[in-house]
Amino acid sequence: MWLCQSIFCMLVSSRFRLLSPHISFSVLSLKNHTPSRLSFSVAASAMETSSPSALFLCGKSSSETEIAKSLKINNALKLPNGGEVSTHLQSEISNFQLGEEAFNVNLFLNSLSTNRFGRNLIWSPRLPSTHDVVSHNFCELPIGAACVADVQFKGRGRSKNAWESPRGCLMFSFTLEMEDGKIVPLVQYVVSLALTEAIKDICDREGFPCLDVRIKWPNDLYLNGLKVGGILCTSTYKSKKFNVSSGVGLNVDNEKPTTCLNAVLKELSTTSNKFRREDIMAAFFNKFEMLYDIFLNQGFQTLEELYYRTWLHSGQRVIVQEKNEDRIVENVVTIQEKFL
């Protein structure tokens, strides 16, 4: 069998740490896992003001536009802890003075080819947390609805650690509904895989040099040895279904605090072409919808080979700790992708 598959299975019930001098971490069972965090160097105190957060409600088609109108008319969307919010329709965006760096809703929607995901969109120039918007309003939003912000200042990650994201970072969250609780912890892997595949698709389509974005288990994205992104998935159980809120953070055009896609692209290319947040987000949902359907209908094992080609742990030596009665047994193994 695949050794990396064995390691993957053992991670569910074991402690795991890498022996690499460059990457070192220790994690517990996937059953109790909460995703890792992204850390960015923007002071939250400097970002916060008394002004309400503006939410622009957008739709891919007329039916989704009608849903947006209904949400606005009923004043349905709220922020946690009584945060102030003002809601506007997509048609009202032109009434506001927005900089060139603002998320281009039309560009995103025109690039989207999904049947479910991303078609209902909430965009905000400045927001405490996209994840809080979708999770707090989960029952008011259609499944597959997404929220994206230009600046986020009260984001959260693993163990509720705070993380802030500057302009140039792609930050969005979206809703999922699942019935089988056993596979809910695996959704973060599908999200990670869809994001790396979306970046590859854009490189191929635009003729960009290939950026080798890799998945660091369980939910971080690395490029050239530096962290450029991360995934956050949380869930609640209601009416015999799991309401899953999935969040993505990706350094697209912000070089701090580590690096970003466009900084690496600039080093590899002689042109001035850049990745755009709108293209990446649309490509992500186009890819995710396909992979998610495979995941639900055929299981994650159908995606394992592609996942192993994308993660960065192949060839690394690891220590796997397993509990044997009242003792902890350690085994040193090397993760490989070949049959043994």
Backbone as numpy.savetxt, mean C-alpha at the origin, in Angstrom:
# Nx Ny Nz CAx CAy CAz Cx Cy Cz
10.43 -29.90 -2.18 9.58 -28.72 -2.18 10.47 -27.48 -2.18
9.87 -26.33 -2.43 10.63 -25.09 -2.41 11.10 -24.82 -0.98
12.38 -24.54 -0.80 12.86 -24.19 0.53 12.27 -22.87 0.97
12.17 -21.90 0.04 11.61 -20.61 0.42 10.15 -20.77 0.81
9.43 -21.73 0.21 8.06 -21.98 0.60 8.01 -22.53 2.01
8.98 -23.40 2.35 9.04 -23.94 3.70 9.28 -22.83 4.71
10.22 -21.92 4.38 10.49 -20.80 5.25 9.25 -19.94 5.41
8.55 -19.71 4.30 7.34 -18.90 4.32 6.31 -19.50 5.27
6.16 -20.82 5.22 5.20 -21.49 6.10 5.65 -21.43 7.55
6.96 -21.61 7.78 7.46 -21.59 9.14 7.33 -20.22 9.78
7.32 -19.17 8.94 7.20 -17.83 9.48 5.87 -17.63 10.19
4.87 -18.40 9.81 3.55 -18.27 10.41 3.58 -18.66 11.88
4.45 -19.60 12.25 4.44 -20.10 13.61 5.79 -19.98 14.30
6.73 -19.27 13.71 8.07 -19.23 14.25 8.57 -17.80 14.37
9.68 -17.66 15.10 10.42 -16.41 15.07 11.47 -16.51 13.98
11.78 -15.37 13.38 12.61 -15.39 12.17 13.52 -14.18 12.20
14.83 -14.38 11.98 15.68 -13.21 11.82 16.76 -13.50 10.80
17.15 -12.46 10.07 18.13 -12.59 9.01 19.53 -12.41 9.57
20.50 -13.10 8.96 21.88 -12.97 9.35 22.63 -11.95 8.50
21.94 -11.39 7.50 22.57 -10.40 6.63 23.01 -9.19 7.44
24.21 -8.64 7.17 24.63 -7.45 7.90 23.85 -6.21 7.49
23.15 -6.27 6.36 22.45 -5.09 5.87 20.98 -5.08 6.28
20.40 -6.24 6.49 18.98 -6.32 6.81 18.82 -7.24 8.00
18.17 -6.73 9.04 18.01 -7.54 10.24 16.69 -7.21 10.90
15.88 -8.22 11.13 14.63 -7.99 11.84 14.16 -9.28 12.46
13.24 -9.15 13.40 12.65 -10.31 14.06 11.16 -10.07 14.13
10.37 -11.03 13.68 8.93 -10.86 13.64 8.26 -12.06 14.26
6.99 -11.87 14.66 6.23 -12.95 15.26 5.23 -13.50 14.27
4.33 -14.31 14.77 3.35 -15.00 13.94 2.57 -14.05 13.05
2.27 -14.51 11.82 1.43 -13.73 10.92 0.05 -13.52 11.52
-0.37 -14.44 12.37 -1.70 -14.33 12.94 -1.83 -13.08 13.80
-0.72 -12.65 14.39 -0.75 -11.47 15.24 -0.05 -10.29 14.60
0.28 -10.42 13.32 1.13 -9.43 12.66 0.36 -8.16 12.34
1.00 -7.01 12.63 0.53 -5.74 12.12 1.64 -5.15 11.29
1.33 -4.64 10.09 2.36 -4.28 9.13 3.33 -3.22 9.64
4.48 -3.18 8.95 5.56 -2.29 9.31 5.20 -0.85 8.99
6.08 0.07 9.40 5.78 1.47 9.23 6.72 2.14 8.25
6.26 3.23 7.71 7.10 4.11 6.92 7.41 5.32 7.78
8.62 5.80 7.78 8.99 6.97 8.55 9.47 8.07 7.62
8.85 9.23 7.72 9.25 10.36 6.90 9.47 11.56 7.80
10.32 12.48 7.38 10.77 13.56 8.25 10.02 14.86 8.03
8.71 14.83 8.25 7.92 16.04 8.21 7.28 16.21 9.57
7.48 17.34 10.21 6.96 17.56 11.55 5.45 17.73 11.50
4.73 16.91 12.27 3.28 16.99 12.26 2.80 18.34 12.78
3.49 18.88 13.78 3.06 20.15 14.36 3.07 21.26 13.33
4.00 21.19 12.36 4.07 22.23 11.34 2.98 22.07 10.30
2.41 20.85 10.21 1.42 20.58 9.17 0.01 20.90 9.65
-0.23 20.82 10.95 -1.58 20.92 11.46 -2.04 22.37 11.54
-3.25 22.63 11.10 -3.87 23.93 11.25 -5.31 23.70 11.66
-6.01 24.77 11.90 -7.40 24.65 12.33 -8.35 24.48 11.16
-7.86 24.58 9.93 -8.73 24.48 8.77 -9.18 23.04 8.57
-10.42 22.83 8.10 -10.91 21.48 7.88 -10.22 20.81 6.70
-10.21 19.50 6.70 -9.66 18.75 5.58 -10.69 18.72 4.45
-10.26 19.04 3.25 -11.16 19.03 2.10 -11.11 17.67 1.42
-12.27 17.08 1.21 -12.38 15.80 0.52 -13.12 16.03 -0.80
-12.48 15.67 -1.90 -13.11 15.77 -3.21 -13.58 14.38 -3.63
-14.89 14.25 -3.86 -15.50 12.96 -4.15 -15.63 12.79 -5.66
-15.02 11.75 -6.19 -14.90 11.59 -7.64 -15.37 10.20 -8.07
-15.72 10.07 -9.35 -16.18 8.79 -9.87 -15.72 8.56 -11.29
-15.47 7.30 -11.61 -15.03 6.92 -12.96 -16.15 7.05 -13.98
-17.36 6.68 -13.58 -18.51 6.70 -14.50 -19.64 7.49 -13.86
-20.74 7.61 -14.59 -21.89 8.36 -14.07 -22.46 7.72 -12.82
-22.44 6.39 -12.75 -22.98 5.72 -11.56 -22.13 6.02 -10.33
-20.81 6.03 -10.50 -19.95 6.37 -9.37 -20.06 7.86 -9.02
-20.30 8.69 -10.00 -20.50 10.12 -9.73 -21.76 10.33 -8.91
-22.79 9.55 -9.18 -24.03 9.65 -8.40 -23.78 9.23 -6.95
-22.95 8.23 -6.76 -22.60 7.82 -5.39 -21.88 8.97 -4.68
-20.98 9.64 -5.39 -20.27 10.78 -4.82 -21.24 11.88 -4.41
-22.21 12.17 -5.27 -23.21 13.20 -4.96 -24.00 12.82 -3.72
-24.37 11.56 -3.60 -25.13 11.09 -2.45 -24.33 11.24 -1.16
-23.05 10.90 -1.21 -22.19 11.03 -0.03 -22.10 12.49 0.40
-22.02 13.39 -0.55 -21.93 14.82 -0.23 -23.25 15.34 0.33
-24.34 15.02 -0.34 -25.65 15.52 0.09 -25.97 15.06 1.51
-25.64 13.81 1.82 -25.95 13.25 3.13 -24.88 13.54 4.18
-23.84 14.27 3.74 -22.74 14.59 4.67 -22.28 13.32 5.39
-22.06 12.28 4.60 -21.85 10.94 5.16 -20.45 10.69 5.68
-19.46 11.40 5.18 -18.08 11.09 5.52 -17.61 11.91 6.72
-16.99 11.23 7.66 -16.50 11.85 8.88 -15.04 11.50 9.10
-14.38 12.28 9.91 -13.03 11.98 10.36 -13.08 11.51 11.81
-12.16 10.65 12.20 -12.13 10.19 13.60 -11.93 11.36 14.56
-12.40 11.19 15.75 -12.20 12.17 16.83 -12.80 13.53 16.50
-13.83 13.53 15.67 -14.53 14.77 15.38 -13.77 15.75 14.53
-12.77 15.29 13.77 -12.01 16.19 12.90 -12.90 16.85 11.87
-12.62 18.12 11.59 -13.44 18.87 10.65 -13.15 18.45 9.22
-14.20 18.36 8.41 -14.04 17.96 7.03 -15.04 18.73 6.17
-14.62 19.12 4.98 -15.53 19.71 3.99 -15.51 18.83 2.75
-16.67 18.55 2.19 -16.76 17.65 1.04 -17.14 18.44 -0.21
-16.55 18.04 -1.33 -16.77 18.70 -2.61 -16.82 17.64 -3.70
-17.42 17.97 -4.81 -17.50 17.05 -5.94 -16.33 17.28 -6.89
-16.10 16.32 -7.74 -15.02 16.41 -8.72 -15.18 17.64 -9.61
-16.41 17.98 -9.93 -16.68 19.13 -10.79 -16.30 20.45 -10.13
-16.06 20.45 -8.83 -15.73 21.68 -8.11 -14.22 21.89 -7.97
-13.42 20.93 -8.41 -11.97 21.04 -8.22 -11.43 22.31 -8.86
-11.96 22.64 -10.04 -11.45 23.81 -10.77 -11.72 25.12 -10.03
-12.59 25.10 -9.03 -12.90 26.31 -8.27 -11.83 26.62 -7.22
-10.90 25.69 -7.03 -9.88 25.86 -6.00 -8.53 26.14 -6.66
-7.74 26.93 -5.99 -6.39 27.22 -6.47 -5.45 26.12 -5.99
-5.04 25.29 -6.91 -4.21 24.14 -6.58 -2.89 24.23 -7.33
-1.83 23.79 -6.69 -0.53 23.82 -7.33 -0.38 22.73 -8.36
0.70 22.82 -9.13 0.96 21.82 -10.17 1.22 20.45 -9.58
1.61 20.39 -8.30 1.93 19.12 -7.67 0.68 18.38 -7.18
-0.48 19.00 -7.28 -1.71 18.36 -6.83 -2.00 17.10 -7.64
-2.60 16.13 -7.00 -2.96 14.87 -7.65 -3.95 15.17 -8.77
-3.67 14.63 -9.97 -4.51 14.85 -11.15 -5.56 13.75 -11.22
-6.74 14.07 -10.73 -7.82 13.08 -10.65 -8.18 12.55 -12.04
-8.30 13.44 -13.02 -8.69 13.02 -14.37 -7.66 12.08 -14.99
-6.39 12.39 -14.78 -5.33 11.53 -15.30 -5.43 10.13 -14.70
-5.67 10.06 -13.40 -5.81 8.76 -12.74 -7.01 7.99 -13.28
-8.16 8.62 -13.29 -9.39 7.92 -13.70 -9.32 7.49 -15.16
-8.73 8.30 -16.02 -8.61 7.94 -17.43 -7.67 6.76 -17.65
-6.73 6.56 -16.73 -5.78 5.45 -16.84 -6.29 4.18 -16.17
-7.40 4.29 -15.47 -7.95 3.16 -14.72 -8.82 2.29 -15.62
-8.62 0.97 -15.53 -9.41 0.05 -16.36 -10.03 -1.07 -15.54
-10.31 -0.80 -14.28 -10.86 -1.83 -13.40 -12.38 -1.87 -13.48
-12.93 -2.94 -12.92 -14.38 -3.04 -12.79 -14.86 -2.64 -11.40
-13.95 -2.71 -10.40 -14.36 -2.42 -9.02 -13.44 -1.44 -8.33
-12.15 -1.71 -8.33 -11.24 -0.98 -7.45 -10.84 0.37 -8.03
-10.88 1.39 -7.15 -10.44 2.72 -7.50 -11.44 3.57 -8.25
-12.57 3.02 -8.62 -13.55 3.75 -9.43 -14.26 4.83 -8.61
-14.43 4.59 -7.33 -14.89 5.63 -6.41 -13.67 6.19 -5.70
-13.38 7.46 -5.91 -12.14 8.05 -5.40 -12.42 9.25 -4.52
-11.71 9.30 -3.40 -11.68 10.48 -2.54 -10.27 11.05 -2.62
-10.16 12.31 -3.04 -8.85 12.96 -3.06 -8.85 14.14 -2.11
-7.74 14.29 -1.40 -7.59 15.42 -0.49 -6.20 16.03 -0.66
-6.09 17.36 -0.74 -4.77 17.98 -0.79 -3.97 17.76 0.49
-4.68 17.67 1.60 -4.01 17.56 2.88 -4.93 16.84 3.86
-4.44 15.79 4.46 -5.31 14.91 5.25 -4.52 14.31 6.41
-5.17 14.12 7.56 -4.46 13.42 8.63 -4.02 12.03 8.21
-4.95 11.22 7.65 -4.62 9.84 7.29 -5.63 9.30 6.30
-5.16 8.84 5.14 -6.07 8.20 4.18 -6.65 6.92 4.77
-5.83 6.23 5.57 -6.29 4.97 6.16 -7.45 5.21 7.11
-7.37 6.28 7.88 -8.47 6.58 8.81 -9.75 6.93 8.05
-9.61 7.59 6.90 -10.80 7.96 6.14 -11.54 6.70 5.68
-10.83 5.74 5.10 -11.53 4.56 4.58 -11.98 3.63 5.70
-11.19 3.50 6.76 -11.58 2.59 7.84 -12.72 3.18 8.67
-12.67 4.47 8.94 -13.71 5.12 9.74 -15.03 5.20 9.00
-14.97 5.28 7.66 -16.19 5.40 6.84 -16.45 4.15 6.02
-15.94 3.02 6.47 -15.99 1.80 5.66 -17.41 1.46 5.22
-18.34 1.53 6.13 -19.72 1.12 5.82 -20.45 2.12 4.93
-19.92 3.33 4.81 -20.54 4.33 3.95 -20.01 4.25 2.51
-18.86 3.61 2.34 -18.19 3.61 1.04 -18.44 2.31 0.28
-18.47 2.35 -1.04 -18.54 1.11 -1.83 -17.25 0.32 -1.66
-17.34 -1.00 -1.77 -16.15 -1.83 -1.72 -15.27 -1.50 -2.92
-13.98 -1.29 -2.64 -13.06 -0.90 -3.69 -12.81 0.59 -3.76
-13.53 1.37 -2.95 -13.32 2.82 -2.92 -11.92 3.12 -2.40
-11.34 4.21 -2.90 -9.98 4.57 -2.53 -9.92 6.02 -2.08
-8.93 6.32 -1.23 -8.67 7.68 -0.78 -7.19 7.97 -0.97
-6.87 9.09 -1.60 -5.49 9.47 -1.85 -5.29 10.91 -1.38
-4.10 11.20 -0.85 -3.81 12.54 -0.34 -2.46 13.02 -0.87
-2.33 14.34 -1.05 -1.05 14.91 -1.44 -0.09 14.97 -0.26
-0.63 15.30 0.90 0.15 15.37 2.14 -0.63 14.68 3.24
0.05 13.91 4.04 -0.57 13.18 5.14 0.27 13.44 6.39
-0.38 13.78 7.50 0.41 14.15 8.67 0.05 13.39 9.94
-0.90 12.48 9.88 -1.20 11.64 11.03 -1.32 10.18 10.62
-0.46 9.77 9.70 -0.47 8.37 9.29 -0.02 7.48 10.42
-0.31 6.20 10.28 0.11 5.25 11.31 0.59 3.98 10.65
1.44 3.28 11.38 1.99 2.04 10.86 1.96 0.97 11.92
3.00 0.16 11.95 3.05 -0.97 12.86 2.97 -0.50 14.31
2.16 -1.22 15.11 1.98 -0.93 16.53 1.53 0.51 16.75
0.77 1.06 15.79 0.24 2.42 15.86 1.33 3.48 15.90
2.52 3.14 15.42 3.57 4.15 15.32 3.15 5.22 14.32
3.50 6.46 14.63 3.15 7.56 13.74 4.16 7.66 12.60
3.68 8.00 11.43 4.59 8.30 10.31 3.97 9.38 9.44
4.80 10.28 8.98 4.36 11.40 8.16 4.94 11.28 6.77
4.21 11.81 5.80 4.63 11.67 4.41 4.61 13.02 3.72
5.68 13.38 3.04 5.77 14.69 2.38 5.19 14.66 0.97
5.20 15.82 0.34 4.76 15.90 -1.05 5.69 15.06 -1.92
5.11 14.47 -2.94 5.88 13.60 -3.82 5.71 12.14 -3.48
5.23 11.86 -2.29 4.98 10.48 -1.88 3.56 10.10 -2.29
3.39 8.91 -2.83 2.07 8.39 -3.16 1.49 7.72 -1.93
0.37 8.24 -1.44 -0.26 7.71 -0.23 -1.74 7.48 -0.51
-2.16 6.24 -0.45 -3.57 5.95 -0.66 -4.00 4.71 0.11
-5.30 4.63 0.36 -5.89 3.49 1.04 -7.17 3.11 0.32
-7.57 1.84 0.45 -8.78 1.39 -0.23 -9.44 0.27 0.57
-10.67 -0.05 0.22 -11.48 -1.00 0.99 -11.59 -2.35 0.28
-11.62 -3.39 1.10 -11.83 -4.76 0.66 -12.83 -5.41 1.61
-13.55 -6.38 1.12 -14.44 -7.16 1.98 -14.17 -8.64 1.73
-13.89 -9.39 2.81 -13.52 -10.80 2.68 -14.32 -11.64 3.65
-14.54 -12.90 3.29 -15.30 -13.81 4.13 -14.43 -14.82 4.85
-13.33 -15.24 4.25 -12.46 -16.25 4.82 -11.35 -15.59 5.64
-11.49 -15.65 6.96 -10.51 -15.01 7.83 -9.13 -15.62 7.75
-9.02 -16.86 7.30 -7.72 -17.52 7.23 -6.80 -16.88 6.20
-7.37 -16.27 5.18 -6.53 -15.70 4.13 -6.38 -14.19 4.24
-7.07 -13.58 5.21 -6.95 -12.13 5.39 -5.50 -11.69 5.60
-4.69 -12.41 6.43 -3.30 -11.96 6.62 -2.46 -12.00 5.35
-2.90 -12.72 4.32 -2.13 -12.83 3.08 -2.40 -11.69 2.11
-3.43 -10.89 2.38 -3.78 -9.81 1.46 -2.63 -8.84 1.28
-1.89 -8.57 2.36 -0.79 -7.62 2.26 0.26 -8.06 1.25
0.42 -9.36 1.06 1.37 -9.87 0.08 0.88 -9.63 -1.34
-0.43 -9.75 -1.53 -1.01 -9.48 -2.85 -0.88 -7.99 -3.18
-1.10 -7.14 -2.18 -0.96 -5.69 -2.38 0.48 -5.36 -2.73
1.44 -5.91 -1.98 2.86 -5.66 -2.25 3.23 -6.10 -3.66
2.76 -7.29 -4.03 3.09 -7.84 -5.34 2.48 -6.99 -6.46
1.24 -6.55 -6.28 0.59 -5.72 -7.29 1.33 -4.41 -7.49
1.89 -3.86 -6.41 2.61 -2.59 -6.52 3.93 -2.77 -7.28
4.67 -3.82 -6.97 5.93 -4.04 -7.69 5.67 -4.36 -9.16
4.61 -5.11 -9.44 4.27 -5.44 -10.82 3.79 -4.20 -11.58
3.10 -3.30 -10.89 2.65 -2.06 -11.53 3.84 -1.20 -11.95
4.84 -1.13 -11.10 6.04 -0.36 -11.43 6.74 -0.96 -12.64
6.82 -2.29 -12.68 7.42 -2.96 -13.84 6.65 -2.66 -15.11
5.32 -2.69 -15.03 4.49 -2.42 -16.20 4.72 -1.01 -16.75
4.84 -0.04 -15.86 5.08 1.33 -16.29 6.45 1.46 -16.94
7.45 0.80 -16.36 8.79 0.84 -16.96 8.77 0.27 -18.38
8.07 -0.84 -18.56 7.97 -1.46 -19.89 7.22 -0.56 -20.86
6.11 -0.01 -20.41 5.26 0.80 -21.29 5.92 2.11 -21.69
6.61 2.75 -20.74 7.20 4.06 -20.99 8.64 3.97 -21.50
9.19 2.76 -21.55 10.56 2.61 -21.98 11.57 3.07 -20.94
11.17 3.04 -19.65 12.08 3.41 -18.57 13.04 2.26 -18.30
14.24 2.56 -17.79 15.09 1.48 -17.28 14.35 0.74 -16.17
14.57 -0.54 -16.07 13.88 -1.35 -15.07 14.36 -0.99 -13.67
13.43 -0.66 -12.79 13.75 -0.42 -11.38 13.42 -1.68 -10.60
14.42 -2.26 -9.98 14.26 -3.55 -9.31 13.74 -3.35 -7.89
12.46 -2.98 -7.79 11.82 -2.81 -6.49 11.53 -4.19 -5.92
11.97 -4.43 -4.70 11.84 -5.75 -4.08 10.99 -5.69 -2.82
10.39 -6.81 -2.50 9.57 -6.93 -1.29 10.43 -7.46 -0.15
10.50 -6.70 0.91 11.12 -7.18 2.15 10.00 -7.69 3.04
10.06 -8.97 3.33 8.99 -9.59 4.12 8.86 -8.88 5.47
7.64 -8.56 5.92 6.39 -8.96 5.26 5.76 -7.89 4.38
6.12 -6.62 4.56 5.30 -5.61 3.88 6.05 -4.33 3.52
7.36 -4.41 3.37 8.13 -3.24 2.98 8.63 -3.38 1.55
8.87 -2.26 0.89 9.40 -2.25 -0.47 10.77 -1.58 -0.45
11.75 -2.22 -1.09 13.13 -1.74 -1.09 13.62 -1.55 -2.52
14.45 -0.53 -2.69 15.09 -0.26 -3.98 16.54 0.12 -3.71
17.45 -0.62 -4.32 18.89 -0.38 -4.11 19.27 -0.40 -2.63
18.65 -1.30 -1.89 18.99 -1.46 -0.49 18.35 -0.46 0.45
17.49 0.42 -0.06 16.84 1.43 0.76 15.33 1.28 0.70
14.69 1.55 1.81 13.24 1.44 1.88 12.58 2.57 1.12
11.66 2.22 0.22 10.94 3.23 -0.55 9.43 3.12 -0.38
8.95 2.14 0.35 7.51 2.00 0.49 7.12 0.99 1.53
5.84 0.94 1.82 5.32 -0.01 2.78 3.82 -0.17 2.64
3.31 -1.24 3.22 1.89 -1.60 3.13 1.32 -1.71 4.54
0.11 -1.23 4.73 -0.60 -1.37 6.00 -1.98 -1.93 5.72
-2.28 -3.08 6.32 -3.61 -3.69 6.19 -4.20 -3.91 7.58
-5.40 -3.41 7.80 -6.10 -3.63 9.06 -7.49 -4.18 8.74
-8.10 -4.82 9.71 -9.42 -5.40 9.45 -10.28 -5.39 10.71
-11.57 -5.36 10.48 -12.57 -5.53 11.54 -13.56 -6.58 11.06
-14.25 -7.21 12.00 -15.20 -8.28 11.67 -16.61 -7.79 11.96
-17.47 -7.83 10.94 -18.83 -7.36 11.10 -19.76 -8.11 10.15
-20.88 -8.56 10.66 -21.89 -9.26 9.85 -21.29 -10.42 9.08
-20.44 -11.19 9.76 -19.81 -12.40 9.21 -18.87 -12.11 8.04
-18.37 -10.89 7.97 -17.40 -10.53 6.94 -16.29 -9.70 7.54
-15.12 -9.77 6.91 -13.97 -8.98 7.34 -13.89 -7.72 6.48
-13.96 -6.58 7.14 -13.80 -5.30 6.46 -12.32 -4.93 6.51
-11.67 -4.99 5.38 -10.21 -4.79 5.30 -9.91 -3.43 4.69
-9.12 -2.66 5.41 -8.62 -1.39 4.89 -7.15 -1.56 4.55
-6.80 -1.35 3.29 -5.42 -1.53 2.83 -4.82 -0.19 2.48
-3.62 0.07 2.99 -2.95 1.34 2.74 -1.59 1.14 2.09
-1.23 2.07 1.23 0.04 2.02 0.49 0.75 3.35 0.64
2.04 3.30 0.91 2.89 4.48 0.88 4.10 4.20 0.01
4.39 5.06 -0.96 5.48 4.82 -1.90 6.19 6.12 -2.21
7.50 6.15 -2.03 8.30 7.32 -2.38 8.44 7.41 -3.90
7.72 8.32 -4.50 7.75 8.48 -5.95 8.66 9.64 -6.35
8.44 10.80 -5.74 9.21 11.99 -6.12 9.74 12.75 -4.90
9.89 12.06 -3.80 10.45 12.66 -2.58 11.71 11.89 -2.20
12.85 12.55 -2.28 14.13 11.87 -2.04 14.42 11.66 -0.55
13.74 12.37 0.32 13.95 12.21 1.75 12.84 11.35 2.32
13.13 10.52 3.36 14.41 10.42 4.06 15.36 9.37 3.49
14.95 8.62 2.50 15.82 7.56 1.96 16.15 7.85 0.50
15.27 7.44 -0.38 15.38 7.73 -1.81 13.99 7.54 -2.40
13.85 7.72 -3.70 12.55 7.57 -4.33 12.74 7.05 -5.75
11.63 6.67 -6.37 11.70 6.09 -7.71 12.34 7.05 -8.70
11.93 8.31 -8.67 12.44 9.25 -9.66 13.91 9.59 -9.46
14.39 9.54 -8.23 15.81 9.78 -7.99 16.66 8.68 -8.61
16.22 7.44 -8.45 16.94 6.31 -9.03 16.80 6.32 -10.55
15.60 6.65 -11.05 15.38 6.72 -12.49 16.30 7.76 -13.13
16.49 8.87 -12.45 17.36 9.94 -12.97 18.80 9.46 -13.11
19.23 8.61 -12.20 20.59 8.08 -12.26 20.77 7.11 -13.43
19.68 6.45 -13.83 19.78 5.41 -14.85 19.41 5.90 -16.25
18.81 7.07 -16.34 18.27 7.52 -17.62 18.84 8.89 -17.99
18.95 9.14 -19.28 19.42 10.44 -19.77 18.27 11.36 -20.12
17.04 10.86 -20.01 15.86 11.67 -20.32 15.33 12.32 -19.06
14.36 13.20 -19.23 13.74 13.89 -18.09 12.43 13.25 -17.68
12.14 12.06 -18.20 10.90 11.38 -17.87 10.85 11.03 -16.39
9.64 11.07 -15.85 9.45 10.76 -14.43 8.24 9.85 -14.23
8.27 9.13 -13.14 7.08 8.43 -12.69 6.07 9.45 -12.17
4.80 9.22 -12.45 3.74 10.06 -11.91 2.90 9.24 -10.95
2.53 9.86 -9.85 1.73 9.16 -8.85 0.45 8.60 -9.44
-0.19 9.38 -10.31 -1.46 8.96 -10.89 -1.30 7.69 -11.73
-0.21 7.62 -12.51 0.03 6.44 -13.34 0.28 5.20 -12.48
1.06 5.37 -11.42 1.38 4.23 -10.55 0.13 3.73 -9.85
-0.68 4.65 -9.35 -1.88 4.25 -8.63 -2.87 3.53 -9.54
-3.05 4.04 -10.76 -3.94 3.39 -11.71 -3.40 2.02 -12.11
-2.10 1.96 -12.39 -1.49 0.67 -12.76 -1.59 -0.32 -11.62
-1.48 0.18 -10.38 -1.62 -0.71 -9.22 -3.00 -1.34 -9.19
-4.04 -0.53 -9.29 -5.39 -1.09 -9.21 -5.68 -2.01 -10.39
-5.20 -1.67 -11.57 -5.39 -2.54 -12.73 -4.75 -3.90 -12.48
-3.58 -3.89 -11.88 -2.87 -5.15 -11.60 -3.48 -5.85 -10.37
-3.82 -5.10 -9.35 -4.34 -5.70 -8.13 -5.65 -6.43 -8.38
-6.53 -5.84 -9.16 -7.82 -6.48 -9.40 -7.63 -7.87 -10.02
-6.68 -8.00 -10.93 -6.41 -9.29 -11.55 -5.80 -10.27 -10.55
-4.77 -9.83 -9.81 -4.11 -10.71 -8.84 -5.03 -11.09 -7.69
-5.87 -10.16 -7.27 -6.79 -10.43 -6.16 -7.81 -11.48 -6.55
-8.31 -11.43 -7.78 -9.25 -12.45 -8.24 -8.57 -13.82 -8.28
-7.32 -13.87 -8.74 -6.58 -15.14 -8.73 -6.40 -15.63 -7.30
-6.06 -14.73 -6.41 -5.87 -15.05 -5.00 -7.13 -15.64 -4.37
-8.28 -15.04 -4.64 -9.53 -15.53 -4.05 -9.96 -16.86 -4.66
-9.80 -17.01 -5.96 -10.33 -18.18 -6.65 -9.38 -19.37 -6.65
-8.07 -19.11 -6.63 -7.11 -20.21 -6.74 -6.15 -20.31 -5.56
-6.19 -19.34 -4.67 -5.32 -19.39 -3.51 -3.99 -18.68 -3.77
-3.30 -18.34 -2.69 -2.05 -17.60 -2.82 -0.95 -18.45 -3.45
-1.07 -19.78 -3.35 -0.02 -20.63 -3.91 0.15 -20.40 -5.40
-0.90 -19.95 -6.08 -0.80 -19.65 -7.51 0.12 -18.46 -7.76
0.24 -17.58 -6.78 1.06 -16.37 -6.92 2.44 -16.52 -6.28
2.69 -17.66 -5.64 3.92 -17.80 -4.86 5.18 -17.67 -5.72
5.21 -18.29 -6.89 6.41 -18.23 -7.71 6.75 -16.79 -8.09
5.73 -16.02 -8.47 5.95 -14.61 -8.80 6.38 -13.84 -7.56
5.80 -14.16 -6.42 6.16 -13.47 -5.18 7.61 -13.73 -4.82
8.05 -14.98 -4.92 9.43 -15.31 -4.56 10.44 -14.67 -5.50
10.05 -14.45 -6.75 10.95 -13.76 -7.68 11.09 -12.29 -7.33
10.17 -11.79 -6.54 10.13 -10.36 -6.24 10.69 -10.03 -4.87
10.68 -10.99 -3.94 11.17 -10.64 -2.60 12.69 -10.67 -2.59
13.27 -9.97 -1.60 14.73 -9.77 -1.61 15.47 -10.75 -0.71
14.80 -11.77 -0.18 15.44 -12.63 0.81 16.11 -13.86 0.24
15.96 -14.13 -1.05 16.58 -15.31 -1.63 18.10 -15.25 -1.46
18.68 -16.35 -1.00 20.11 -16.43 -0.79 20.57 -15.96 0.57
19.66 -15.39 1.36 20.05 -14.92 2.69 19.99 -16.06 3.70
20.90 -16.00 4.65 20.89 -16.97 5.76 19.99 -16.44 6.85
19.17 -17.33 7.39 18.22 -16.92 8.42 18.26 -17.89 9.58
17.84 -17.42 10.72 17.64 -18.27 11.88 16.14 -18.43 12.09
15.68 -19.65 12.09 14.29 -19.95 12.35 14.18 -20.52 13.76
13.42 -19.86 14.61 13.23 -20.31 15.98 11.88 -21.00 16.11
11.87 -22.22 16.57 10.64 -22.98 16.77 10.56 -23.46 18.20
9.36 -23.46 18.74 9.16 -23.92 20.11 8.91 -25.42 20.11
9.76 -26.15 20.82 9.65 -27.59 20.94 9.43 -27.91 22.41
8.16 -28.16 22.74 7.73 -28.34 24.13 8.10 -27.08 24.92
9.02 -27.15 25.86 9.37 -25.98 26.66 10.69 -25.37 26.24
11.22 -25.79 25.06 12.51 -25.26 24.59 12.34 -24.53 23.26
13.21 -23.56 23.04 13.26 -22.85 21.76 14.43 -23.43 20.96
14.11 -24.00 19.81 15.12 -24.62 18.95 15.43 -23.68 17.79
16.73 -23.41 17.57 17.15 -22.54 16.48 17.80 -23.35 15.37
17.42 -23.06 14.13 18.01 -23.68 12.96 18.45 -22.61 11.98
19.68 -22.71 11.50 20.20 -21.77 10.51 20.03 -22.39 9.13
19.33 -21.67 8.25 19.08 -22.17 6.89 19.34 -21.04 5.90
19.48 -21.40 4.64 19.63 -20.42 3.56 18.40 -20.48 2.68
17.80 -19.33 2.44 16.59 -19.27 1.60 17.00 -19.40 0.14
16.43 -20.40 -0.54 16.72 -20.62 -1.95 15.43 -20.72 -2.73
15.53 -20.62 -4.03 14.35 -20.73 -4.89 14.45 -21.92 -5.83
15.24 -22.89 -5.47 15.42 -24.05 -6.32 14.98 -25.29 -5.59
14.55 -26.27 -6.36 14.20 -27.54 -5.76 15.44 -28.18 -5.15
15.28 -28.76 -3.97 16.39 -29.42 -3.29 16.23 -30.92 -3.40
